[in-house]
Amino acid sequence: MIRTIHRAKFVLAESDLLLQNAAVHVCDPGRISRVEPWHSPPASDNVEVVDWGSAIILPGLVNAHTHLELTRLHQQLTEFSSFTDWLSQLIQKRRLWTTEDYVESVRQGAELSLASGTTLVGDISASGASAPALKTSGLRKVVFQEVLGLFPEKAAESATGLDARLELVSPDSLLTYGVSPHAPYSVAPELYRAAAQTACQRRIPLATHLAETREEREFLGSGSGEFRDFMVRLGALPHDWKPPGLAPIPYLDSLGALLPSTLLVHCNYLDRESMATILHSRSSIAYCPRSHAFFGHEEHPVRELLDMGVNVALGTDSLASNCSLSILDEMRFLFRSRKDLRCQEIIRMATLNGASALHFGGVLGRLRRGYWADMTILQLPESAGAKYLTSQILEGAGECTGTIVQGEVAWHKT
């Protein structure tokens, strides 16, 4: 039974399907029953009509990679000499935090996400605070439980601890979970294999930071460079550790962790062979444009990846390396900085591709019958017309005034 009709001047049902004066019909339990041109209010008294006026209704924006528990580090890590120096500062600040600090940081991050139109996040949780902190949030979330450690003799213990943390998570209609071995420079091969096995057995996604820096490639290839010095200073490198002698993608593939359910975060430095391996594995990539720029990386190979057919989603990373948690801001930054990307591609990365990367393919990412009613509302000037509307939005037109998750208004500008 239809319970709510959301009408607006425009409805972007898909990245390349714009409807004028249209409406999205939502039925119980929060799914879309149809999307069609708007005619007149229904005769039934049981149907609520929400008229957003001069606005556009988009498929809910997806933040495929973030660290909500780092929200309180906003603008605190802006001066650093290298990536590992930045990591060192982050670790030092987190050592002073209490559980309450993490919980409050996650809650702030969730509120900022909803207020910017994000309906689904892939959140990495190192502290374990994310799932309980997000339990009552109207945000849809996949919480990835993070594990790390290079000592092989501790891998079994870490894997057992991971299973215990997963057992404490009570999934519901808006909360699912995944696993996240942190990165190749911080996770032993035995722990990577255990995490991949857990992901397969539980049929949940696996996320890992990969090919983020050139120094990571050097560490895996020869065991030298700033990552070695960094891990030694932390006391986190076994005395008998030997580098695998492989680039990040072949290394992950050798561990059996390159799966269709794997989300590869960043992938800033890839050769053509690695890209082909990713395509063959059907893994997804989370590209974080503004965090990428924050660290001054070379141009991301997103154009080549999309041309090959790799599923590339967008993420914000955390406020420790970004100025907002807004995927809309991410899209606009990408539109300005990457002229080789089309409007429709950027929108797909922020909607359909993100949904697929987080295991919501076929139910999220577009406005279509049977899909969950996750929607982002952008208020537009009265003068806005259909011609070039998506490019105008990516240029800056439109402010988020409503965020709808599973048919419920999770945030509304007052």
Secondary structure, DSSP 8 states (H G I E B T S, - for coil): -EEEEEEEEEEEEETTEEEEEEEEEEETTTEEEEEEE-----S-TT-EEEE--SEEEEE-EEEEEE-GGGGGGTTT----SSHHHHHHHHHHHHTT--HHHHHHHHHHHHHHHHHTTEEEEEEEESSS-HHHHHTT-SSEEEEEEEE-B--GGGHHHHHHHHHHHHHH---BTTEEEEEEE--TTTB-HHHHHHHHHHHHHHT--EEEEES--HHHHHHHHHS-SHHHHHHHHHT-S-TT-----S-HHHHHHHTT---TTEEEEE--S--HHHHHHHHHHT-EEEE-HHHHHHTT----THHHHHHHT-EEEE----TTS-S---HHHHHHHHHHH-TTS-HHHHHHHHTHHHHHHTT-BTTBSS--TTSB--EEEEE--TT--STTHHHHHHHT--EEEEEEETTEEEEE--
